[in-house]
Amino acid sequence: MRLTAPIYRLKRDAHRLARTKGIALHAALDAIARTEGYARWSELVAKQPAPNPASQLEEVLAPGELLLLAARPGQGKTMLALEALVHAIRRGRQGLFFTLDWTERDLNDALRVLAVDPATLGGRLSCETSDDICAKFMIERLRGAAPGTLAVIDYLQLLDQRRETPPVSEQLAALGQFAAASGVRFIVLSQVDRRFDPALRPLPGPDDVRRPNPVDLSLFARACYLHDGALRIDRAA
């Protein structure tokens, strides 16, 4: 059955519905699914054809590369990154989710929204929620990881908030050096500045990445920009 809108736009609509109606996200997702002719969200997701943007995102990311995934809030960047993690795990890779924003329960709830039972991942997805997350913490956690391991960082700007950690550009440089030496891959989520106007351009770009302090985007091998169900993967600036 053909959807009336891309799945990422439907997820955004569900988030909006949950906020406006004051209902749980899973109930909002099921409500959106019913408007598309499915009994529940998990059924809608399960019946979508592959390949999908998440598999494309994971497969273009070579060992040792960093990818920037940037979007405004509510556009589905975290869910897209989680889908990429699941895709990597199902291809035999290890996955890690470093977050200063979510809890492990939030992660498991999001996986279920994607119709993924965390128990089916064979323990190959780890969630790190320590307040000490920074480049040094992640490098120590990933030391000895197999080449091709995929790590998601949620999110770039939060690495820049603690005075005791190095500037975010120094942290990214350290992650880049570690990735090149180890073959670990990183997807780094990022906010997009409010000045981005979709009426002028359908997708954000490098100039729209929110940078409270300087960030050298050339440290990323690739960048993915997401908005309103559309995405573009570029070689980074």
C-alpha positions in Angstrom: 0.0 0.0 0.0 1.5 3.4 -1.0 1.9 5.9 1.8 0.5 9.4 1.4 3.8 10.8 2.7 7.4 9.6 3.4 7.7 7.7 6.6 9.8 10.4 8.2 7.1 12.9 7.6 4.5 10.6 9.1 6.7 10.2 12.2 6.9 14.0 12.5 3.1 14.2 12.2 2.8 11.6 15.0 5.1 13.7 17.2 3.0 16.7 16.6 -0.2 14.8 17.3 1.1 13.4 20.5 2.0 17.0 21.7 -1.3 18.6 20.7 -3.5 15.8 21.9 -1.5 15.0 25.0 -1.3 11.3 24.2 1.5 8.8 24.2 3.8 8.7 21.1 3.0 5.0 20.4 -0.8 5.9 20.4 -0.2 8.8 18.0 1.9 6.6 15.7 -0.9 4.0 15.7 -3.4 6.7 14.9 -1.3 7.9 11.9 -1.0 4.3 10.8 -4.7 3.9 10.7 -5.1 6.9 8.4 -2.7 5.1 6.1 -4.8 1.9 6.1 -2.8 -0.1 8.7 -4.0 -1.4 12.1 -0.9 -0.2 13.9 2.4 1.5 13.3 4.5 -1.6 13.5 2.5 -3.1 10.7 3.0 0.0 8.6 6.8 -0.1 9.2 7.1 -3.8 8.5 5.4 -3.6 5.1 7.6 -0.8 3.7 9.9 -1.9 1.0 13.6 -1.9 1.3 16.1 -0.4 0.7 15.4 2.6 2.9 17.3 5.8 3.7 18.7 4.3 6.9 20.3 1.4 5.0 21.7 3.9 2.5 23.1 6.0 5.3 24.8 3.1 6.9 26.1 1.5 3.7 27.8 4.7 2.3 29.7 5.2 5.6 33.1 3.6 5.2 35.2 2.3 8.1 37.0 5.2 9.8 34.6 7.9 8.6 32.5 10.4 10.5 29.1 11.5 9.2 27.2 14.5 10.3 23.4 14.0 10.4 21.7 17.5 10.7 18.1 18.6 10.9 15.7 20.8 12.8 14.0 19.2 15.9 11.1 16.8 15.0 12.5 15.9 11.6 13.4 12.3 12.5 17.2 12.5 12.6 17.5 10.4 15.8 15.1 7.7 14.5 17.0 7.6 11.2 20.3 7.1 13.1 18.7 4.4 15.2 17.5 2.6 12.0 21.0 2.9 10.6 22.3 1.2 13.8 19.8 -1.6 13.5 20.7 -2.1 9.9 24.4 -2.3 10.8 23.7 -4.8 13.6 21.7 -7.0 11.2 24.7 -7.0 8.9 26.8 -8.4 11.8 28.3 -5.1 13.1 28.3 -3.8 16.7 26.3 -0.7 17.5 26.7 1.9 20.2 24.4 4.9 21.1 26.1 7.6 23.1 23.5 10.1 24.4 23.5 13.0 26.8 19.8 13.5 26.3 18.0 10.1 26.3 17.8 7.2 28.8 18.1 3.5 27.9 14.4 3.2 28.3 13.9 6.0 25.8 16.1 4.1 23.4 14.2 0.9 23.8 10.9 2.7 23.4 12.2 4.3 20.1 13.3 0.9 18.9 9.8 -0.5 19.5 8.4 2.5 17.5 10.6 1.2 14.7 9.0 -2.2 15.2 12.3 -3.6 16.5 12.3 -5.7 19.6 15.6 -4.9 21.4 15.8 -8.5 22.5 16.3 -9.5 18.8 19.5 -7.5 18.5 21.5 -10.2 20.3 23.1 -7.8 22.7 25.0 -6.0 19.9 23.5 -2.6 20.7 24.9 -0.7 23.7 23.5 2.5 25.2 25.9 4.9 27.0 24.1 7.6 29.0 26.9 8.8 31.3 27.2 12.5 32.1 30.9 12.1 31.4 30.4 11.5 27.7 33.0 13.3 25.6 35.6 12.3 23.0 37.9 10.8 25.5 35.1 8.8 27.1 33.9 7.4 23.8 37.4 6.5 22.6 38.0 4.6 25.8 34.7 2.8 25.5 35.4 1.9 21.8 39.0 0.9 22.2 39.3 -2.6 20.8 36.1 -2.4 18.8 36.0 -4.3 15.5 36.4 -2.2 12.3 33.0 -1.3 10.9 31.5 -0.8 14.4 28.9 2.0 14.2 28.6 4.6 16.9 25.9 7.3 17.1 26.5 10.5 19.1 23.4 12.3 20.3 24.3 15.1 19.8 27.1 17.4 18.6 26.1 20.6 20.5 25.8 18.8 23.8 29.6 17.9 23.6 30.2 21.6 23.9 28.4 22.4 27.1 30.8 21.3 29.8 33.7 23.7 30.7 36.0 20.9 31.8 36.0 19.2 28.3 38.0 20.4 25.3 36.4 22.5 22.7 34.1 20.5 20.4 36.4 20.9 17.4 39.3 19.3 19.4 36.9 16.5 20.4 35.9 15.9 16.8 39.5 15.9 15.7 40.3 13.3 18.3 37.4 11.1 17.2 38.5 11.5 13.6 42.0 10.3 14.4 40.7 7.4 16.5 38.2 6.4 13.7 41.0 6.5 11.1 43.2 4.2 13.2 40.4 1.8 14.4 38.0 1.6 11.5 35.1 2.6 13.8 32.4 4.7 12.1 30.5 7.6 13.7 27.2 9.2 13.0 27.1 12.6 14.8 23.6 14.1 15.2 23.4 17.9 15.0 20.9 20.7 15.4 20.2 23.1 12.5 19.9 26.8 13.3 16.4 28.3 13.4 17.3 30.7 10.6 17.0 27.8 8.1 13.9 28.7 6.0 12.4 25.7 4.1 10.5 28.3 2.0 13.8 29.4 0.5 15.6 26.0 0.3 14.1 22.5 0.7 17.0 21.2 2.7 19.5 22.7 5.1 23.2 22.8 4.3 26.6 23.4 6.0 25.9 27.1 6.8 22.8 26.1 8.7 24.5 23.8 11.2 24.2 25.3 14.7 27.6 26.2 16.0 27.7 28.1 19.3 31.4 27.7 19.1 33.6 27.1 15.9 33.3 23.6 14.4 35.4 22.5 11.5 32.9 20.5 9.3 35.8 19.3 7.1 36.4 16.8 10.0 33.4 14.9 8.6 33.7 12.7 5.5 30.0 13.0 4.7 27.0 15.0 5.8 23.3 14.1 5.6 20.7 16.9 5.7 17.1 16.0 6.5 13.9 18.0 6.3 10.2 17.2 5.7 10.8 13.6 4.7 13.5 14.4 2.2 17.2 13.9 2.7 20.5 14.5 0.9 23.9 12.9 1.6 26.9 15.0 0.5 30.6 14.9 0.8 31.1 17.2 3.8 32.3 20.8 3.4 
